[in-house]
Amino acid sequence: MNKIKTPKINTDNNFYNSKGKNAEKIVQRLAIKTFLTDWCYLNPRLPDNKELCDLLVVFDEIAIIWQIKDLKLNKLGKYSEAEVQKNLRQLSGARRKLFDLKTPVELENLYRGKEKFDPTTIKEIYLISVLLGEGEEMFSFFEEIKNHKVHVFNKKFTQIILDELDTISDFIDYLHEKENFLEKGKSLVILGGEEELLAFYLINNRNFKRFEKADHITIEEGSWKHLQIKPEYKRKKKADKISYYWDSIINRAHEGSSNEYKKIAKELARHNRVQRRFLSKIFFEAYVLAHKDTVHDSYRRILLTENYSTGVTYCFLFLDDPEPRERRRATLGAMCLIARGKHQQNKKVIGIATEKKIRPENSYDFCLMDIPEWTEDNQKSMEKLQRKTKIFNNLKVSRIREEEYPKIKETGDGC
């Protein structure tokens, strides 16, 4: 069993001044902030109305089962082992009901309404036990029960990881890398909390490859605090601020009532924080240029995410169009079809349209075009549409790279 020497947690933190059910709400609120409401299911129920788990996150082919306990230390400064094991058994039981027994479970949340959980679509399963009581001196951050891996978070690390890795991609990548590393059976001692391990992961290109040749590993306390004061980390955090504009676009897609908009929201949410920063910068840069343009009635921008695993082409359209906005929607659809034909390496095209002028209140239209096979007939239709609309006839191509930790920009004195 791996142990962490954990400092005492400051119980004056108002964020955690809650007990019992309120402790569940704390984690649920943090998770919703990270994974968005669309994929979080609070206290899902079995057919007999018994609670399956405290929180279930289902995104695409991934399921994360959470069980939360608010534990007190005994006179020896330890958690009750029976209560810790109970949390692990509940996680194992929830996993068994969902994936072995395939017990029918009806999920429901604010955006998606009621739907049946389909275990056959899930390829990755993660179990997380959250212990929100006062921290132990020696803390096991990784357990196994019935051959299932369980990530064990204390209350401090729960807040840290959900604030730091606040996209589904970033969060899952860490869990995956952590599991792969711990499977190697190396001796690991962490002086501090799991945030020290997270800091090592972040500053080493988000992996644990530096540990591969070591048999005994000790991570000193203070790595997390040291990371936070590094200039490059501060530059990253500052650069990340614009990325939350992409999160707001995802939320706007959530507001659409059609199933198509829900699919679009999922595609938009696949990107990690750095990718969202890049997408936001490109979108907002185009938006500002559209706002300043007084010659044309519309402004267009196309973006190929060719280096991303998602392989999506984005079409951004800025066009003022009165309700019901039929012209804007038609133009957006034409853009997406032309983009699919001109850049055939990406089989998916997503279009995002809003007003040409930046306003306090604006509207959004979305389009998702998923055409796995591009035929000669598709090409002929696309070329005919392009001749008619003249969309993307004179494209200016540029390549842009986004670094997670931005370098300091060099400045010159001029002459």
KEKE-3310 file (N, C-alpha, C; in steps of 0.2 Angstrom, whole numbers, plus 5000, padded with zeros to 4 digits):
npx = (5004:5003:5009:5005:5013:5004:5000:4991:4975:4968:4954:4947:4944:4931:4925:4924:4916:4906:4895:4891:4878:4880:4893:4894:4888:4897:4908:4901:4897:4910:4913:4904:4907:4919:4916:4905:4887:4880:4885:4886:4879:4869:4868:4863:4849:4845:4834:4826:4826:4836:4852:4864:4877:4887:4890:4890:4899:4897:4905:4905:4915:4918:4917:4915:4915:4910:4912:4908:4914:4913:4924:4929:4944:4951:4956:4969:4973:4968:4958:4943:4945:4935:4926:4932:4935:4922:4918:4925:4920:4907:4910:4915:4904:4895:4901:4900:4886:4883:4891:4894:4882:4874:4863:4848:4848:4842:4846:4847:4848:4850:4850:4849:4838:4828:4836:4842:4855:4869:4879:4887:4893:4904:4921:4931:4934:4933:4936:4933:4936:4932:4937:4932:4935:4945:4963:4973:4989:4997:4993:4983:4983:4979:4970:4966:4952:4944:4952:4950:4955:4956:4955:4960:4955:4959:4951:4958:4965:4955:4949:4960:4964:4952:4951:4963:4964:4953:4945:4937:4946:4959:4958:4955:4966:4976:4972:4973:4987:4993:4988:4994:5007:5008:5005:5017:5023:5032:5042:5035:5036:5028:5031:5020:5005:4994:4995:5008:5013:5005:5010:5023:5019:5014:5024:5033:5029:5017:5017:5024:5037:5050:5052:5054:5066:5069:5069:5065:5056:5055:5046:5047:5040:5032:5033:5022:5018:5030:5029:5018:5023:5032:5037:5033:5022:5013:5012:5006:4993:4988:4987:4978:4965:4958:4953:4941:4931:4928:4922:4911:4905:4902:4892:4882:4879:4874:4862:4853:4839:4839:4844:4855:4862:4866:4875:4885:4889:4896:4906:4913:4917:4927:4940:4956:4962:4972:4970:4958:4961:4968:4958:4949:4956:4958:4945:4940:4949:4945:4933:4934:4940:4929:4920:4926:4926:4919:4916:4911:4897:4898:4909:4922:4930:4941:4947:4958:4960:4972:4982:4976:4969:4956:4953:4945:4937:4935:4922:4920:4908:4903:4889:4877:4860:4843:4830:4821:4834:4838:4846:4859:4860:4859:4871:4881:4879:4883:4896:4902:4900:4908:4920:4922:4924:4936:4946:4949:4955:4950:4936:4925:4916:4913:4902:4901:4892:4889:4883:4889:4893:4900:4892:4883:4873:4871:4868:4869:4872:4874:4882:4884:4894:4896:4904:4910:4914:4919:4912:4913:4901:4898:4909:4907:4895:4899:4909:4900:4892:4902:4906:4894:4892:4905:4912:4926:4935:4947:4957:4968:4982:4988:5000:4998:5005:5002:5009:5009:5015:5018:5031:5041:5038:5049:5056:5059:5070:5067:5069)
npy = (4994:5011:5025:5042:5055:5067:5084:5092:5098:5114:5118:5129:5133:5140:5134:5121:5119:5110:5096:5079:5076:5089:5088:5080:5088:5098:5092:5088:5100:5105:5096:5098:5110:5107:5097:5101:5102:5094:5081:5076:5067:5067:5058:5045:5033:5016:5003:4999:5011:5013:5021:5022:5028:5042:5052:5051:5052:5054:5053:5052:5039:5036:5033:5039:5035:5041:5041:5047:5052:5059:5059:5057:5059:5046:5043:5040:5047:5042:5037:5028:5012:5003:5012:5017:5006:5003:5013:5010:4997:5001:5008:4998:4990:4998:4999:4985:4983:4992:4987:4973:4966:4974:4982:4990:5007:5023:5038:5056:5073:5091:5096:5086:5078:5063:5047:5031:5022:5016:5003:4997:5006:5011:5012:5016:5016:5024:5024:5034:5038:5049:5057:5067:5071:5077:5077:5062:5058:5049:5044:5034:5035:5028:5013:4996:4986:4971:4968:4980:4997:5011:5028:5038:5052:5066:5080:5092:5089:5086:5098:5105:5097:5097:5110:5113:5104:5106:5101:5088:5080:5084:5080:5066:5061:5063:5054:5042:5041:5041:5028:5020:5022:5018:5004:4998:4995:5001:5008:5021:5036:5050:5065:5075:5080:5072:5082:5085:5075:5078:5090:5086:5079:5089:5097:5089:5087:5082:5068:5053:5048:5051:5043:5030:5023:5022:5013:5016:5029:5046:5060:5076:5086:5102:5103:5107:5120:5126:5125:5134:5146:5148:5158:5154:5146:5155:5163:5154:5153:5165:5166:5156:5162:5167:5156:5151:5157:5149:5139:5145:5146:5132:5131:5138:5131:5120:5125:5124:5116:5105:5088:5088:5099:5095:5085:5093:5101:5091:5088:5100:5101:5091:5096:5100:5111:5119:5118:5124:5137:5141:5139:5149:5160:5161:5162:5174:5183:5184:5188:5201:5207:5206:5214:5227:5228:5238:5237:5225:5214:5202:5191:5179:5164:5151:5136:5123:5110:5101:5095:5090:5077:5076:5080:5090:5102:5119:5132:5148:5161:5177:5187:5198:5196:5197:5189:5175:5172:5164:5166:5167:5154:5147:5151:5147:5133:5131:5135:5125:5114:5117:5118:5105:5098:5105:5102:5088:5079:5080:5074:5079:5093:5108:5122:5138:5152:5169:5186:5200:5212:5215:5214:5217:5207:5192:5181:5163:5152:5135:5122:5105:5094:5079:5068:5054:5047:5055:5058:5057:5064:5072:5080:5087:5093:5102:5110:5116:5124:5132:5140:5147:5154:5159:5157:5155:5157:5164:5160:5164:5157:5152:5146:5142:5140:5134:5136:5127:5133:5149:5158:5172:5186:5193:5210:5224:5239:5247:5258)
npz = (5000:4996:5004:5010:5018:5026:5029:5042:5039:5036:5045:5045:5033:5023:5013:5015:5027:5030:5033:5032:5021:5015:5012:5001:4992:4991:4984:4972:4967:4964:4954:4944:4940:4934:4925:4919:4919:4910:4910:4922:4935:4949:4964:4958:4955:4959:4952:4963:4970:4978:4982:4970:4969:4975:4965:4948:4933:4916:4901:4885:4881:4894:4911:4927:4944:4959:4977:4992:5008:5024:5036:5053:5064:5074:5092:5089:5079:5066:5053:5054:5049:5045:5040:5029:5021:5019:5010:4999:4996:4992:4981:4973:4972:4966:4953:4949:4949:4938:4927:4927:4932:4924:4929:4926:4925:4927:4922:4926:4924:4924:4911:4902:4905:4907:4905:4899:4906:4897:4897:4888:4880:4886:4889:4897:4914:4930:4947:4961:4978:4990:5004:5016:5028:5042:5039:5039:5046:5039:5023:5012:4995:4984:4981:4980:4976:4975:4963:4957:4953:4964:4966:4979:4986:4997:5006:5003:4992:4983:4980:4974:4963:4955:4953:4946:4935:4926:4915:4906:4899:4903:4917:4916:4909:4919:4929:4921:4918:4931:4936:4926:4930:4944:4942:4939:4951:4958:4972:4981:4990:4996:5003:5010:5002:4989:4980:4978:4969:4958:4955:4950:4939:4931:4928:4921:4908:4909:4912:4919:4915:4919:4930:4926:4927:4940:4956:4969:4975:4980:4984:4988:5000:4996:4983:4976:4980:4976:4962:4960:4962:4952:4938:4924:4927:4932:4921:4913:4919:4918:4904:4902:4906:4895:4890:4896:4889:4879:4887:4890:4877:4876:4885:4880:4869:4876:4880:4869:4863:4855:4851:4842:4846:4858:4855:4849:4859:4867:4858:4858:4871:4872:4871:4879:4892:4887:4873:4873:4876:4865:4855:4859:4858:4844:4840:4847:4842:4829:4831:4836:4824:4816:4822:4820:4807:4794:4781:4775:4776:4783:4792:4791:4797:4796:4804:4807:4817:4816:4823:4834:4843:4841:4828:4820:4810:4812:4809:4809:4810:4808:4808:4807:4809:4808:4818:4811:4810:4798:4787:4792:4798:4786:4779:4788:4787:4774:4774:4782:4774:4763:4769:4774:4762:4756:4765:4768:4777:4790:4796:4803:4805:4813:4815:4821:4825:4827:4831:4821:4827:4843:4858:4873:4875:4865:4852:4847:4834:4829:4820:4816:4806:4801:4791:4787:4775:4760:4745:4727:4722:4734:4733:4720:4723:4733:4726:4717:4726:4732:4721:4719:4731:4734:4745:4755:4744:4743:4752:4766:4773:4788:4801:4818:4834:4850:4866:4881:4893:4891:4884:4888:4880:4868:4867:4857:4856:4845:4831)
capx = (5000:5007:5007:5008:5013:4999:5000:4984:4971:4965:4947:4944:4942:4924:4923:4923:4913:4899:4896:4886:4875:4883:4900:4893:4886:4904:4911:4896:4898:4916:4913:4900:4911:4924:4914:4898:4881:4877:4888:4886:4872:4870:4865:4858:4846:4844:4827:4823:4826:4842:4857:4870:4883:4885:4890:4892:4901:4897:4906:4907:4916:4921:4913:4919:4910:4912:4908:4911:4913:4915:4926:4933:4949:4950:4961:4976:4974:4967:4951:4940:4947:4929:4922:4936:4933:4915:4917:4928:4915:4902:4912:4915:4897:4892:4904:4897:4879:4883:4895:4894:4875:4870:4857:4845:4849:4839:4850:4844:4851:4846:4850:4848:4832:4829:4839:4844:4863:4871:4886:4891:4896:4909:4927:4936:4930:4937:4933:4936:4934:4933:4937:4932:4937:4952:4968:4978:4996:4999:4986:4984:4980:4978:4969:4963:4947:4942:4955:4948:4959:4952:4959:4957:4956:4957:4947:4962:4967:4949:4948:4966:4964:4946:4952:4969:4963:4946:4942:4937:4952:4964:4957:4956:4973:4980:4970:4976:4995:4994:4986:4999:5013:5007:5004:5023:5024:5038:5041:5034:5034:5027:5031:5015:4999:4995:4997:5015:5013:5002:5015:5028:5016:5013:5031:5036:5025:5011:5018:5029:5042:5056:5052:5054:5072:5070:5065:5063:5055:5053:5044:5048:5035:5034:5033:5016:5019:5035:5026:5013:5026:5036:5035:5030:5016:5009:5010:5001:4987:4986:4985:4972:4959:4953:4950:4935:4927:4926:4918:4904:4902:4899:4886:4877:4877:4869:4855:4850:4835:4839:4849:4861:4866:4870:4881:4890:4892:4901:4912:4917:4920:4933:4947:4958:4962:4977:4967:4952:4964:4970:4952:4946:4960:4957:4938:4939:4953:4941:4927:4936:4941:4923:4917:4929:4925:4914:4915:4907:4891:4899:4916:4922:4937:4941:4952:4960:4964:4975:4987:4972:4966:4949:4952:4939:4938:4930:4920:4917:4904:4900:4884:4870:4854:4837:4826:4823:4841:4838:4851:4865:4861:4861:4877:4885:4879:4887:4903:4904:4901:4914:4926:4923:4927:4942:4951:4946:4958:4946:4929:4920:4916:4909:4901:4899:4890:4886:4882:4896:4895:4901:4886:4882:4869:4872:4865:4873:4870:4879:4881:4889:4894:4900:4904:4915:4917:4918:4912:4913:4895:4899:4914:4903:4890:4903:4911:4895:4890:4907:4905:4888:4893:4911:4915:4933:4938:4953:4959:4974:4984:4994:5000:4999:5006:5000:5012:5005:5018:5020:5038:5041:5039:5055:5054:5065:5070:5065:5074)
capy = (5000:5017:5030:5049:5059:5072:5089:5093:5102:5119:5117:5135:5135:5140:5130:5114:5120:5107:5089:5074:5077:5095:5087:5077:5094:5102:5088:5088:5107:5106:5092:5101:5116:5105:5093:5104:5099:5089:5075:5074:5064:5067:5052:5041:5028:5009:5002:4999:5017:5014:5026:5019:5031:5049:5056:5048:5057:5050:5057:5049:5032:5037:5034:5040:5034:5044:5040:5053:5051:5064:5055:5060:5055:5043:5046:5039:5051:5038:5036:5021:5007:5000:5017:5018:5000:5003:5018:5006:4992:5004:5010:4992:4987:5002:4996:4979:4984:4995:4984:4966:4964:4978:4984:4996:5013:5029:5044:5062:5080:5097:5098:5080:5075:5056:5043:5025:5021:5011:5001:4994:5012:5013:5009:5017:5016:5026:5024:5039:5038:5056:5057:5074:5073:5080:5073:5058:5059:5044:5043:5030:5039:5023:5007:4991:4981:4966:4970:4987:5002:5016:5034:5041:5060:5070:5086:5097:5087:5086:5105:5106:5094:5099:5117:5113:5100:5107:5099:5081:5078:5085:5076:5059:5060:5062:5047:5037:5041:5039:5021:5016:5022:5014:4997:4996:4992:5005:5010:5028:5040:5057:5069:5080:5077:5070:5088:5085:5071:5082:5095:5083:5077:5095:5100:5085:5086:5078:5061:5050:5044:5052:5038:5024:5019:5022:5008:5019:5036:5050:5066:5080:5091:5109:5104:5110:5127:5129:5126:5139:5153:5148:5163:5151:5144:5161:5165:5150:5154:5172:5165:5152:5166:5168:5149:5150:5160:5142:5135:5149:5144:5126:5132:5141:5125:5116:5129:5122:5111:5099:5083:5090:5104:5091:5082:5099:5103:5086:5089:5106:5099:5086:5099:5101:5118:5123:5118:5129:5143:5142:5140:5155:5166:5162:5164:5181:5188:5185:5192:5208:5210:5207:5220:5233:5229:5242:5236:5219:5212:5196:5190:5172:5162:5143:5134:5116:5107:5095:5092:5088:5070:5076:5080:5094:5109:5124:5137:5154:5166:5183:5190:5201:5193:5197:5183:5169:5171:5159:5168:5166:5147:5144:5153:5143:5126:5131:5136:5119:5109:5119:5117:5098:5096:5108:5100:5081:5075:5081:5071:5082:5101:5112:5129:5143:5159:5174:5193:5203:5217:5213:5217:5213:5201:5190:5174:5158:5146:5129:5116:5099:5090:5073:5065:5050:5046:5060:5055:5062:5068:5077:5085:5091:5098:5107:5115:5120:5128:5137:5144:5151:5158:5162:5156:5152:5157:5166:5159:5166:5152:5154:5141:5145:5135:5137:5133:5127:5138:5154:5161:5179:5189:5198:5216:5228:5246:5250:5263)
capz = (5000:4995:5009:5009:5024:5025:5034:5044:5034:5040:5045:5045:5026:5023:5007:5018:5033:5029:5035:5030:5014:5012:5010:4995:4988:4989:4978:4967:4964:4961:4948:4939:4938:4930:4919:4916:4921:4905:4911:4930:4938:4956:4967:4953:4959:4956:4951:4970:4973:4983:4979:4967:4971:4976:4959:4942:4928:4910:4896:4879:4882:4900:4917:4934:4949:4965:4983:4997:5015:5029:5042:5059:5066:5081:5096:5087:5073:5061:5051:5055:5044:5043:5036:5023:5017:5017:5004:4994:4994:4989:4974:4969:4971:4960:4947:4948:4947:4932:4921:4927:4932:4920:4932:4923:4929:4923:4924:4925:4926:4922:4904:4898:4906:4909:4899:4901:4906:4892:4899:4882:4877:4891:4888:4903:4921:4935:4954:4966:4985:4992:5011:5017:5035:5044:5036:5042:5045:5034:5019:5006:4990:4979:4984:4975:4979:4970:4957:4954:4955:4967:4968:4985:4987:5003:5004:5000:4985:4979:4977:4970:4956:4951:4950:4941:4929:4925:4909:4907:4896:4908:4923:4914:4907:4925:4932:4917:4919:4938:4936:4923:4934:4950:4940:4939:4957:4961:4979:4981:4996:4995:5009:5008:4999:4982:4975:4976:4964:4953:4953:4946:4933:4927:4926:4917:4901:4910:4912:4924:4912:4923:4936:4924:4928:4947:4959:4975:4973:4986:4981:4994:5001:4994:4975:4973:4982:4972:4955:4960:4962:4946:4933:4919:4929:4933:4914:4910:4922:4915:4898:4902:4907:4889:4888:4899:4884:4876:4891:4889:4871:4877:4889:4875:4865:4881:4880:4863:4865:4850:4852:4838:4850:4864:4852:4847:4866:4868:4853:4860:4877:4871:4871:4886:4894:4882:4867:4873:4876:4858:4851:4861:4855:4837:4839:4849:4838:4823:4833:4836:4818:4813:4825:4817:4799:4792:4774:4774:4781:4787:4793:4792:4799:4797:4809:4806:4823:4813:4828:4840:4842:4839:4821:4819:4807:4814:4805:4813:4806:4812:4804:4810:4805:4812:4819:4814:4808:4793:4782:4796:4798:4779:4777:4792:4784:4768:4776:4785:4769:4759:4773:4774:4755:4755:4770:4769:4782:4795:4794:4807:4804:4818:4814:4827:4822:4831:4828:4819:4832:4850:4862:4880:4874:4859:4851:4844:4830:4829:4815:4816:4800:4802:4785:4787:4769:4756:4739:4721:4722:4739:4730:4715:4727:4737:4722:4715:4731:4732:4715:4720:4737:4734:4752:4756:4738:4743:4759:4768:4777:4793:4806:4824:4839:4857:4871:4888:4897:4887:4885:4889:4873:4867:4865:4855:4857:4839:4829)
cpx = (5004:5004:5009:5008:5009:4999:4992:4981:4968:4957:4943:4942:4934:4921:4921:4920:4906:4900:4890:4884:4879:4890:4899:4892:4892:4907:4907:4897:4904:4916:4909:4903:4916:4921:4907:4892:4878:4879:4889:4879:4873:4865:4860:4855:4845:4836:4823:4823:4832:4847:4862:4876:4882:4886:4893:4893:4901:4899:4909:4908:4919:4916:4917:4914:4913:4908:4912:4909:4916:4917:4930:4939:4948:4956:4968:4977:4973:4959:4949:4941:4940:4925:4926:4935:4926:4914:4920:4923:4909:4903:4912:4908:4893:4894:4901:4890:4879:4885:4895:4886:4871:4863:4854:4845:4846:4843:4846:4848:4847:4845:4847:4841:4833:4832:4842:4852:4864:4878:4890:4894:4903:4915:4932:4932:4935:4933:4937:4932:4936:4932:4938:4933:4943:4957:4972:4985:4999:4993:4988:4980:4978:4976:4966:4957:4944:4945:4954:4952:4954:4957:4956:4960:4955:4953:4951:4963:4961:4948:4954:4965:4958:4947:4958:4967:4955:4943:4942:4943:4958:4964:4958:4963:4978:4979:4974:4984:4996:4993:4992:5006:5013:5007:5011:5026:5031:5037:5041:5032:5033:5026:5026:5009:5000:4996:5004:5017:5010:5007:5021:5025:5016:5019:5035:5032:5019:5012:5023:5035:5049:5057:5054:5061:5074:5066:5062:5062:5052:5052:5043:5042:5037:5034:5027:5016:5025:5033:5022:5017:5031:5033:5031:5023:5011:5007:5005:4994:4984:4983:4979:4965:4955:4950:4943:4929:4924:4921:4911:4901:4899:4893:4881:4875:4872:4862:4851:4845:4835:4845:4855:4865:4869:4876:4887:4893:4897:4907:4916:4920:4926:4940:4949:4959:4967:4974:4961:4955:4965:4964:4949:4950:4959:4950:4937:4943:4949:4935:4928:4937:4934:4919:4920:4928:4919:4912:4910:4902:4892:4907:4917:4929:4936:4947:4953:4963:4967:4980:4983:4970:4959:4948:4946:4941:4933:4929:4917:4914:4902:4896:4878:4865:4848:4834:4822:4830:4842:4844:4858:4866:4862:4868:4882:4885:4883:4894:4906:4905:4907:4920:4928:4926:4934:4948:4948:4949:4954:4939:4924:4921:4911:4908:4899:4898:4887:4885:4889:4898:4895:4896:4886:4878:4870:4869:4870:4869:4875:4877:4887:4888:4899:4899:4910:4918:4915:4918:4913:4907:4896:4904:4911:4898:4894:4906:4906:4893:4895:4907:4900:4889:4899:4914:4921:4937:4945:4956:4967:4976:4989:4994:5002:5000:5005:5004:5009:5008:5021:5027:5037:5043:5045:5053:5060:5064:5067:5070:5070)
cpy = (5006:5022:5037:5052:5066:5077:5089:5099:5108:5119:5123:5137:5134:5136:5123:5114:5116:5100:5085:5076:5084:5093:5084:5083:5098:5098:5089:5095:5108:5102:5095:5107:5113:5101:5095:5099:5094:5082:5072:5072:5063:5062:5048:5035:5021:5008:5001:5005:5018:5018:5021:5021:5039:5054:5051:5053:5052:5054:5053:5041:5031:5037:5035:5040:5037:5042:5044:5051:5057:5061:5059:5056:5052:5046:5045:5043:5048:5038:5029:5017:5004:5005:5018:5012:5000:5008:5014:5001:4995:5006:5003:4989:4991:5000:4990:4979:4987:4991:4977:4964:4968:4980:4990:5002:5019:5035:5051:5068:5085:5098:5092:5077:5067:5052:5037:5025:5015:5009:4999:5000:5014:5009:5010:5019:5018:5026:5029:5039:5045:5055:5064:5076:5076:5075:5069:5060:5055:5042:5039:5033:5034:5016:5002:4987:4977:4967:4976:4992:5008:5022:5037:5048:5062:5076:5091:5095:5087:5093:5107:5103:5096:5107:5117:5109:5100:5106:5091:5078:5078:5080:5068:5057:5059:5055:5041:5036:5039:5031:5017:5016:5017:5006:4994:4994:4995:5007:5018:5031:5047:5060:5075:5076:5075:5076:5088:5081:5074:5087:5092:5081:5083:5098:5096:5082:5081:5070:5059:5047:5045:5046:5031:5020:5019:5016:5011:5027:5040:5057:5071:5085:5098:5109:5108:5118:5130:5130:5132:5146:5153:5153:5160:5148:5150:5164:5161:5151:5161:5170:5161:5156:5166:5161:5148:5153:5153:5139:5139:5147:5137:5126:5134:5135:5120:5119:5127:5116:5104:5094:5084:5094:5100:5088:5087:5100:5098:5087:5095:5105:5094:5090:5100:5109:5122:5123:5123:5136:5145:5143:5147:5161:5167:5165:5172:5186:5189:5189:5200:5211:5211:5213:5227:5234:5232:5241:5231:5218:5206:5195:5182:5170:5154:5141:5126:5114:5101:5092:5089:5081:5070:5077:5084:5100:5113:5130:5142:5159:5171:5187:5192:5199:5193:5190:5181:5167:5165:5160:5166:5158:5144:5145:5148:5136:5126:5131:5129:5114:5110:5117:5109:5095:5099:5105:5093:5077:5075:5079:5075:5090:5104:5119:5132:5150:5163:5181:5196:5208:5214:5217:5213:5207:5199:5183:5170:5153:5141:5125:5111:5095:5085:5068:5060:5048:5052:5057:5060:5066:5073:5082:5090:5096:5104:5112:5119:5126:5134:5142:5149:5156:5162:5162:5152:5152:5159:5166:5161:5161:5154:5148:5144:5139:5138:5133:5133:5132:5143:5157:5168:5182:5194:5204:5220:5235:5250:5255:5269)
cpz = (5000:5001:5008:5016:5023:5030:5036:5040:5039:5039:5045:5038:5025:5018:5010:5025:5033:5031:5032:5022:5011:5010:5003:4990:4986:4983:4972:4963:4961:4954:4943:4936:4933:4924:4916:4918:4917:4907:4918:4932:4945:4959:4963:4957:4955:4955:4958:4974:4978:4979:4976:4969:4972:4970:4953:4936:4922:4904:4890:4881:4889:4906:4923:4939:4956:4971:4988:5004:5019:5035:5047:5061:5073:5086:5094:5080:5066:5059:5053:5049:5041:5038:5029:5019:5015:5010:4998:4991:4990:4982:4970:4968:4966:4953:4945:4945:4940:4926:4921:4927:4927:4922:4928:4927:4924:4926:4922:4927:4923:4915:4900:4899:4908:4903:4903:4901:4901:4894:4893:4879:4880:4890:4893:4909:4926:4942:4958:4972:4988:5000:5013:5024:5036:5042:5041:5041:5039:5030:5013:5000:4984:4982:4978:4979:4974:4963:4953:4957:4958:4968:4974:4986:4994:5001:5001:4993:4980:4976:4973:4963:4952:4949:4945:4935:4928:4919:4910:4904:4900:4914:4921:4912:4913:4928:4928:4918:4926:4938:4932:4927:4940:4948:4940:4945:4960:4968:4979:4988:4994:5002:5008:5006:4992:4977:4974:4970:4957:4950:4948:4940:4928:4924:4922:4911:4902:4909:4918:4922:4916:4928:4933:4926:4936:4950:4966:4973:4979:4983:4988:4994:4999:4986:4973:4974:4977:4965:4955:4959:4956:4941:4927:4921:4930:4926:4911:4913:4920:4908:4897:4903:4901:4887:4890:4894:4880:4880:4891:4883:4872:4881:4885:4871:4869:4881:4874:4865:4860:4852:4848:4842:4856:4861:4851:4854:4868:4864:4856:4867:4877:4872:4878:4887:4889:4876:4867:4873:4869:4854:4853:4858:4848:4836:4841:4845:4831:4825:4833:4829:4814:4815:4822:4810:4798:4785:4772:4779:4785:4787:4794:4794:4799:4800:4808:4813:4821:4818:4834:4838:4840:4831:4818:4815:4810:4809:4809:4809:4810:4807:4808:4806:4810:4813:4813:4812:4803:4789:4786:4796:4791:4778:4781:4789:4778:4769:4778:4779:4765:4763:4773:4767:4754:4760:4772:4774:4789:4793:4798:4806:4809:4816:4820:4824:4827:4828:4826:4824:4839:4854:4868:4879:4867:4858:4847:4840:4830:4823:4816:4810:4801:4796:4785:4780:4764:4749:4733:4721:4728:4736:4725:4718:4730:4732:4719:4720:4732:4727:4716:4726:4738:4741:4752:4749:4738:4750:4760:4774:4782:4798:4813:4829:4846:4862:4878:4893:4892:4889:4885:4882:4873:4865:4862:4856:4851:4837:4825)
residu = (MET:ASN:LYS:ILE:LYS:THR:PRO:LYS:ILE:ASN:THR:ASP:ASN:ASN:PHE:TYR:ASN:SER:LYS:GLY:LYS:ASN:ALA:GLU:LYS:ILE:VAL:GLN:ARG:LEU:ALA:ILE:LYS:THR:PHE:LEU:THR:ASP:TRP:CYS:TYR:LEU:ASN:PRO:ARG:LEU:PRO:ASP:ASN:LYS:GLU:LEU:CYS:ASP:LEU:LEU:VAL:VAL:PHE:ASP:GLU:ILE:ALA:ILE:ILE:TRP:GLN:ILE:LYS:ASP:LEU:LYS:LEU:ASN:LYS:LEU:GLY:LYS:TYR:SER:GLU:ALA:GLU:VAL:GLN:LYS:ASN:LEU:ARG:GLN:LEU:SER:GLY:ALA:ARG:ARG:LYS:LEU:PHE:ASP:LEU:LYS:THR:PRO:VAL:GLU:LEU:GLU:ASN:LEU:TYR:ARG:GLY:LYS:GLU:LYS:PHE:ASP:PRO:THR:THR:ILE:LYS:GLU:ILE:TYR:LEU:ILE:SER:VAL:LEU:LEU:GLY:GLU:GLY:GLU:GLU:MET:PHE:SER:PHE:PHE:GLU:GLU:ILE:LYS:ASN:HIS:LYS:VAL:HIS:VAL:PHE:ASN:LYS:LYS:PHE:THR:GLN:ILE:ILE:LEU:ASP:GLU:LEU:ASP:THR:ILE:SER:ASP:PHE:ILE:ASP:TYR:LEU:HIS:GLU:LYS:GLU:ASN:PHE:LEU:GLU:LYS:GLY:LYS:SER:LEU:VAL:ILE:LEU:GLY:GLY:GLU:GLU:GLU:LEU:LEU:ALA:PHE:TYR:LEU:ILE:ASN:ASN:ARG:ASN:PHE:LYS:ARG:PHE:GLU:LYS:ALA:ASP:HIS:ILE:THR:ILE:GLU:GLU:GLY:SER:TRP:LYS:HIS:LEU:GLN:ILE:LYS:PRO:GLU:TYR:LYS:ARG:LYS:LYS:LYS:ALA:ASP:LYS:ILE:SER:TYR:TYR:TRP:ASP:SER:ILE:ILE:ASN:ARG:ALA:HIS:GLU:GLY:SER:SER:ASN:GLU:TYR:LYS:LYS:ILE:ALA:LYS:GLU:LEU:ALA:ARG:HIS:ASN:ARG:VAL:GLN:ARG:ARG:PHE:LEU:SER:LYS:ILE:PHE:PHE:GLU:ALA:TYR:VAL:LEU:ALA:HIS:LYS:ASP:THR:VAL:HIS:ASP:SER:TYR:ARG:ARG:ILE:LEU:LEU:THR:GLU:ASN:TYR:SER:THR:GLY:VAL:THR:TYR:CYS:PHE:LEU:PHE:LEU:ASP:ASP:PRO:GLU:PRO:ARG:GLU:ARG:ARG:ARG:ALA:THR:LEU:GLY:ALA:MET:CYS:LEU:ILE:ALA:ARG:GLY:LYS:HIS:GLN:GLN:ASN:LYS:LYS:VAL:ILE:GLY:ILE:ALA:THR:GLU:LYS:LYS:ILE:ARG:PRO:GLU:ASN:SER:TYR:ASP:PHE:CYS:LEU:MET:ASP:ILE:PRO:GLU:TRP:THR:GLU:ASP:ASN:GLN:LYS:SER:MET:GLU:LYS:LEU:GLN:ARG:LYS:THR:LYS:ILE:PHE:ASN:ASN:LEU:LYS:VAL:SER:ARG:ILE:ARG:GLU:GLU:GLU:TYR:PRO:LYS:ILE:LYS:GLU:THR:GLY:ASP:GLY:CYS)
# end
